[in-house]
Amino acid sequence: MDDYGTESDSDYTSYWRDWFISSRGNEYFCEIDEEYLTDRFNLTGLNTEVQYYQYALDLVTDVFDLDCDDEMRETIEKSARHLYGLVHARYIVTTRGLAKMLEKYKKADFGKCPRVMCNSHPLLPMGLSDIPNLKPVKLHCARCEDTYNPKSSRHASIDGAYFGTSFHNILFQVYPALIPAKSAERYVPRVYGFKVHAAAALVRWQNGVRDDMRRRLRKLDVESGFKDGEDELEEDDDDPEDEEELLQQLAVAEYRGGGAAAATALVPTTGGEAQMGSVA
Amino acid sequence: MSTSSGTPESWISSFCSLLGHEYFAEVSEEFIEDDFNLTGLQNQVAMYKEALEMILDVEPEEDEDDEEEEEEDEEDISGDLRDGPGRERRHHSRVASDLSVIESSAEMLYGLIHQRFICSRAGIQQMSEKYELGHFGVCPRTNCNQTRTLPVGLSDIPGEDTVKLFCPSCLDVYVPPNSRFQTVDGAFFGRTFGALFLLTFPEYDLSRSGAETAANLGRSADEHGMVNGMYARNIAPGLGRGKIYEPKIYGFRVSEVARSGPRMQWLREKPDDVTLLDEARNFAEEHGAESDDDDESMMNSGRPTARRRPAGNPALRQRQGQNGSPMRVDANGAESEL
């Protein structure tokens, strides 16, 4: 209702789209070009999706001049916002739309990744569904490749279909140079400096999955996208761990008794890797 | 600030009710008064004694004399440098300008005590109550389904990093959503608390809340039981198949081989069968028939003896009964005599 008030005020000074993208809670939207909106082809199928489609379109394109009561006007206003959102999902995957969203991404208009290891990497809006009124908008981090809920409740209520499931992936296909370097850096739960067994076992397994992926990519001569320096670092990190494991196994073997058992204990590392490979 | 002697509220509770201090537990006075719990903090905090007094709401005027006596042999530099009159002046000036210094020292000291307190039995209990009330917020990750998080530090040394939130569902750490927590030192919670909490309360159902908890508790506990010292259902419930984001363009998955393809899925991976993570057991199963035999023979030898014993017990009892029969005869005899 707030929006409605500001709308009638700003009616005199700016266009509907200007008002819409600058109003509170709509920071994720970019402005759709007039030409894009007026090209009927781009609006194919939306007339069945939006109530009072023609009036809503008139409002969005600033040619609305219907004399109606406030209630009607509000309904049309709501439809106009819905229409704008649906066109927005189509617009942001066009060349111009991508460029506009890229600018917003660079300014971190969509917020920053809450994950500590991502070092406040900018986020991109995304939908979990392309069908409206199903799932609210989520934020995607290109660095950890995961999705997060928006911090603010006014963003959390925006429909995810206004951004779509493909946009953020298309952005990085079009601008591959912007793909952030991946990092193997991660949080390891510890108690008084000691790793917790359950979590550490999972981490080891995950690292196995990662190494398998990187081996697969290396075979295909595809860049894994991991920071080079960190690759070495992380392998350095892994080695002592492997040694630790080996030592533990040797210790167990010795405990069980006999040098022969120690020799068989050398097998587990390779066996374990093979096992991980089969899982992945 | 709120330490003015007139207020009935203690320094600790007023500190904990400050904006941005919602994550703090109220350290019990007994814990602070036990010197053992403060070991080593003297060297880490400036104006340690004054700060401690402030935390415990001890009136500085009251123990001025004791303080002066103690100061002579204690580390206070200003006390060493100045003579009697100077010290008096210092006391006067302390009320005015040093108060803010003491206040910040007290906050630092309280934080460091807090780091230790929340790992103690009473402290972790208090934190679990706060956890249940959702004082620490929820995980921002979509697939974690609002799992409640725990405040942790990435370092135990103050001044290095601010407080972070540890999500037990994805085992990752996040920046608190509200910027007011970006002034809270992570060392006041410490590296240990998050993981220790999970080990202390293994029965918490991390993934869900309310009625679903009760419904799921029995079922999933039956499914796997314990793996690596934790309930299988509590090992990163927010990870694994179906909880990993798959990038798609117009419904088609983006290939791993693509330059923009997924590279970080391993971070949210988990084996479908968590027992796969039981490395020790897998080792025993895969390797060395000897070791397995050992275990089995142990088990086998264990079971029969266990079986034999109850079998043997009746015999013993019988024997005892037989042995007792003369007694009974005696007793009977005695009774018969009576």
Interface residues (C-beta under 8 A of the other chain):
Chain A: P114 R115 V116 M117 S120 L128 K138 H140 R143 C144 E145 D146 T147 Y148 N149 K151 T165 S166 H168 N169 I170 F172 Q173 P176 I179 K182 R186 Y187 P189 R190 V191 Y192 G193 V196 H197 A198 A199 A201 L202 R204 W205 Q206 N207 V209 R210 M213 R216 L217 L220 V222 E223 S224 G225 F226 Q249 R256 A261 T264 V267 P268 G271 G272 Q275 V279
Chain B: P140 R141 T142 N143 L154 K164 F166 L171 D172 V173 Y174 V175 P177 R191 T192 G194 A195 L196 L198 L199 V227 N228 G229 M230 I235 A236 L239 Y245 P247 K248 I249 Y250 G251 V254 E256 V257 A258 R259 S260 P262 R263 M264 Q265 W266 L267 R268 E269 K270 P271 L276 L277 D278 E279 N282 F283 E286 H287 G288 E290 S291 D294
